[in-house]
Amino acid sequence: MAQRGTPLPLPAPATIFKPLAEGGVLFSTESEVYFGVNLIGARIWQLLPPVTATFEELCAKLAAQYHDVNEAQIQRDVRRFLDDLISNALVVTNSAKDEADPTVSERTR
C-alpha cells in the first residue's frame, strides 16, 4: 500500500548527527557546515525517514508528544526547520536524490 502524504527529505549521507543534552549538532562532512539544533530540532531529525515517511506523519507524532502546541503551529515550525536543513544540504529531497542517481531515470523509462 502506497504511503499518502508529502514525502520527507532524507538525511544526507554526508551528515552526522550528535545528540546533546540541550538538543544536538548536525555536521556535513561534505560542506563542513555545523548546524546546532534545540531539543525539538533534534526530535524532528530523529523522526526523519526511515522512522516516518511523510510530513503529515512526522507532525502527527510531534503533536501527540507536545500537547500544548496546536498542529498548525507544529506544521509551520517543521516546514521552516526542514527548509533550513535543505538549504544547508543536511538533507536531500527525493527529487534531488533521484537527480543524483542516474539509475532512477533508467528505472522510470
VENJOSUL-V780565 format. One record per residue. N is the residue number from 1. RES is the residue in one letter. PSI is psi in whole degrees, -180 to 180 (999 if undefined). D_FIRST is the distance of its C-alpha to the first C-alpha in Angstrom with 2 decimals. Layout:
((N:RES:PSI:D_FIRST) (N:RES:PSI:D_FIRST))
This chain:
((1:M:129:0.00) (2:A:144:3.80) (3:Q:131:6.54) (4:R:137:9.12) (5:G:-176:12.68) (6:T:119:15.32) (7:P:144:14.77) (8:L:153:17.53) (9:P:160:20.18) (10:L:146:20.54) (11:P:134:23.80) (12:A:141:26.14) (13:P:-29:27.17) (14:A:8:30.78) (15:T:132:30.30) (16:I:135:31.61) (17:F:130:31.16) (18:K:110:34.00) (19:P:143:33.67) (20:L:164:36.95) (21:A:-36:38.29) (22:E:12:38.19) (23:G:-105:34.82) (24:G:179:34.54) (25:V:138:35.22) (26:L:140:33.12) (27:F:128:34.91) (28:S:117:34.07) (29:T:-16:35.87) (30:E:-51:35.59) (31:S:-6:37.18) (32:E:33:38.88) (33:V:130:37.59) (34:Y:139:37.79) (35:F:108:35.77) (36:G:140:36.57) (37:V:147:34.09) (38:N:-174:34.82) (39:L:-39:33.04) (40:I:-43:30.36) (41:G:-41:29.85) (42:A:-40:29.58) (43:R:-41:26.97) (44:I:-46:24.88) (45:W:-43:25.31) (46:Q:-21:24.20) (47:L:-3:20.96) (48:L:163:19.97) (49:P:142:17.20) (50:P:2:16.26) (51:V:-49:17.11) (52:T:156:15.20) (53:A:-28:12.96) (54:T:157:14.07) (55:F:-44:17.53) (56:E:-42:16.77) (57:E:-44:15.50) (58:L:-47:18.62) (59:C:-38:20.90) (60:A:-39:19.78) (61:K:-42:20.59) (62:L:-41:23.91) (63:A:-35:24.68) (64:A:-28:24.28) (65:Q:-34:26.63) (66:Y:83:29.12) (67:H:-20:29.97) (68:D:-1:33.01) (69:V:132:31.19) (70:N:155:29.45) (71:E:-33:25.93) (72:A:-41:27.28) (73:Q:-41:29.61) (74:I:-45:26.97) (75:Q:-43:24.88) (76:R:-45:28.10) (77:D:-41:29.10) (78:V:-43:25.81) (79:R:-45:25.74) (80:R:-44:29.38) (81:F:-46:28.84) (82:L:-39:25.97) (83:D:-40:28.22) (84:D:-42:31.01) (85:L:-42:28.95) (86:I:-47:27.93) (87:S:-22:31.56) (88:N:9:32.82) (89:A:33:30.39) (90:L:-17:29.19) (91:V:162:25.53) (92:V:140:23.98) (93:T:162:21.58) (94:N:-38:18.84) (95:S:-39:21.20) (96:A:-38:24.13) (97:K:-43:22.36) (98:D:-41:21.45) (99:E:-34:25.07) (100:A:-18:26.44) (101:D:101:24.51) (102:P:-19:26.07) (103:T:-19:23.65) (104:V:-47:20.87) (105:S:-32:22.92) (106:E:-36:23.62) (107:R:-27:20.00) (108:T:-2:19.35) (109:R:999:22.45))
